[in-house]
Amino acid sequence: MSLTRNLNECAKDKIFNIDKKKDYYELATNKFLEEKELEMRCLLMGSIIVSKAKCLDIKTIQYTQVFPAMSPISQVTVFGIYDYEGKKIILPLNFYVSLPKEVVRTNGIRDDFFEWLSNQNEYDDTNSLYWNEDFKAYLNNTIPQIDLLIGFTRDKKGSLIDNFSSVISGPPNILKYSDNERYLLASACRAHECSSKGLIWIDTKEKKSVGLIRHAFWNTLDDYKKNQFLLFSEDYEEIPLEFVNSVKNWMKSEEITSPSIVRVINSGSEIKILNKDIFN
């Protein structure tokens, strides 16, 4: 009971002018608390008092502290409004609430994709990240559109995205973040054929990426050579040094020797051969 507040003298004025130069409260939008779930959530989130009170409404209140020369800090609390023995009371139900962020998507990719990727802590390995719809949408939009025969689709060509998916969706490695979560390296190997591997390196600050497939065939099943590297990027014409260093570390951890040949596919779906010593 000590947590409740009688509302008889509270908020008699209908209009409030908020001075955001000082600490202030404001009503926040919380789509998580839908009207049809109102009574159920009052009961779930409230205290023993709700067994004797009728839940009237739920309000999400954001309290913002303003500091000179610093960014403001906000905290969000969910309150329940009850009718208790003929009087209205307010009861805090949930502290330090995270407000749902509206995600805007363009071409299937969330507009804050790189910020989300840099800060996410929901996924810790490549396989779990691969099945995230936002990550898959990014791959579909950023991998060059070209058909290849590299041994994953028998004796027929397959799209680069399908070939890459077969190696990035298999047995995974732990996600590798570096430089304060700016760079991400996600790697895995092909199911039932872990000598075939794949990775994608993403610069979340520059919003660019490079992918890599380790394979053994090229154009025909008769052209077989171990440890071939196929790079691809819609973003880079020159392969960045940070990517090269990340791949070197990956090769060391996977005990992969220098590639027999290195090819790269650019944004125009042109295929060029690079100096294979790039990863020595």
C-alpha positions, 0 to 999 in steps of 0.5 A: 500500500505504501507504493500507491498514490491517491489521485484525487488531487493529482493532475487536475489540469488538462494541459501541461507545458513541458520545459525540456530544459529541466527534468521532466515527465512525459507520457510514452507510447508503449504498443506492447501494452495493447488495450485488449491485454490491459486487464490481464497485464494489470493482474500479472504485473501488479501486487496483491492489492489488485485482487481487491481493486479494478484495473482501469488503465495502464500508463507508461511514463518516461522520466528524463533528467537533464544535465548541463553539457551532457546528454539527457538520461531517461528512465521508463516506468509502467503504472497501473491505475486502479479503482480501490474501494471507490477511490482511484490509486496509481501503482508502479508495476514495472521499473526500467522498462525498455520501450519498443523501438519502431523499426523502419525497413527499406528494401527489406532491410531495417534502416538501423541495421548496422547500429543494431548489428554492432550493439546486438547481444541476442546472437552469439554464433553465426548460425543463430544470426543467419536465421535472423530475418534482418540479417538474411534480408541484408545478405539478399540485398548486398551479395552480387547477383551472379551464377557460379559452379563451385561444387555445391550445386553438382554439375549446374551453376547456382546463384552466389547467394545460394552458394554462400548460404550453404557455407554460412548456415552450417556448423557455426563459429562464435561471432567475432567483434573487434575495434569496439564492436565496429567490425564483425566477422561471422564464419561457418562451414558447409554441413557434412563438408566442413572443408568448405567454409564461408565468412562475412566481414562487416564494417558497421561504421562504414556500412560495408562488407566483404564475403568469402567462400572457401571451395575446391571447384571452378566452372566444372567438376573436372577443375578441382583444386583445394583451398580456393578463395572466392571474395565478393563485395558490392561495396569495395573495389579495393579490399580493405586491410582490416578485412585481410587481417581478420581473414588471417586470424580466421585462417590461423584459428581454422588451420587453413594454409595460404589459398591456391587462388584468390578471385573477387567478384565486384559490384558489377559481377566482374571476376578478377584474380588477386595476388594469392599472397595477400593472405600470407 
